[in-house]
């Protein structure tokens, strides 16, 4: 069997469940912006079908989908350079997802740690969608024959499952049709931690708004949150090794490094020996300069939801030029009867 060469293509998505944070920006969106100038084709998605694995208020879901799209665009993702979509407008995602439900094994799904985390102790009350959504996530990626997916550390298991599903499909049907997608994990702050507790991930679900920087925060709010962020009494070290046992300090330095496009060691070469009373104003000024324009542009875009909808509709048409032929070929491989063209 001749090995297939796949065109480089990036796919990634974020759930529109409300509350876009600095963690989303530094852990994902900022890298998305860079990749659109590095890879010939990038598809970025608001995965609204994934969002409804737990109940969503319909009006809130519409608002959150548009707000996430606004965040993508305001951060620098260009609808002229990248394909920007919400998942439900491209039906091939769900259609391939069903095929993959029949390829994936129950044991694979039962090992997925995110289901255990999200379902909690009463897993029997969780939706079937919450249990099975990793197969849809695999379909999101493979319906584009995506070769690379920028992911956080907490999503690596899902990408491993995607590779398992692709490999089993290819093996079962004797084809080399779906690629072995590679993860892209890099950057100083791929995992941004809480401003109140450097051992916990920054989260929109944290009851304390002071624990996170929201991408809708204005300059004053950003500065205030950084000023009050948890740190420690010691001076900053001159090398990254000195942050090993200092989670709060490490988090703030990581954030600075990611915003400034520097390594942690480069930052510490400049600020080593400074107290947090000196460093926090530097971080605050940097964060405001980078993030305040994004929140301002998001607000402008949200004042014109029809424009956002137009961009997403255009993206769906572009996406389906890729996904429809891949799904139809999948149906042919599986043995589905289709009308002759």
Secondary structure as GFF3:
##gff-version 3
##sequence-region A 1 341
A	DSSP	beta_strand	9	14	.	.	.	ID=ss1
A	DSSP	alpha_helix	22	24	.	.	.	ID=ss2
A	DSSP	pi_helix	25	29	.	.	.	ID=ss3
A	DSSP	alpha_helix	30	35	.	.	.	ID=ss4
A	DSSP	beta_strand	41	46	.	.	.	ID=ss5
A	DSSP	alpha_helix	48	51	.	.	.	ID=ss6
A	DSSP	alpha_helix	58	75	.	.	.	ID=ss7
A	DSSP	beta_strand	83	86	.	.	.	ID=ss8
A	DSSP	three_ten_helix	87	89	.	.	.	ID=ss9
A	DSSP	alpha_helix	92	101	.	.	.	ID=ss10
A	DSSP	alpha_helix	106	110	.	.	.	ID=ss11
A	DSSP	alpha_helix	113	119	.	.	.	ID=ss12
A	DSSP	three_ten_helix	123	125	.	.	.	ID=ss13
A	DSSP	alpha_helix	128	142	.	.	.	ID=ss14
A	DSSP	beta_strand	148	150	.	.	.	ID=ss15
A	DSSP	three_ten_helix	153	155	.	.	.	ID=ss16
A	DSSP	alpha_helix	156	173	.	.	.	ID=ss17
A	DSSP	beta_strand	182	184	.	.	.	ID=ss18
A	DSSP	three_ten_helix	209	211	.	.	.	ID=ss19
A	DSSP	alpha_helix	219	227	.	.	.	ID=ss20
A	DSSP	three_ten_helix	240	243	.	.	.	ID=ss21
A	DSSP	alpha_helix	247	260	.	.	.	ID=ss22
A	DSSP	alpha_helix	264	271	.	.	.	ID=ss23
A	DSSP	alpha_helix	276	302	.	.	.	ID=ss24
A	DSSP	alpha_helix	305	334	.	.	.	ID=ss25
###
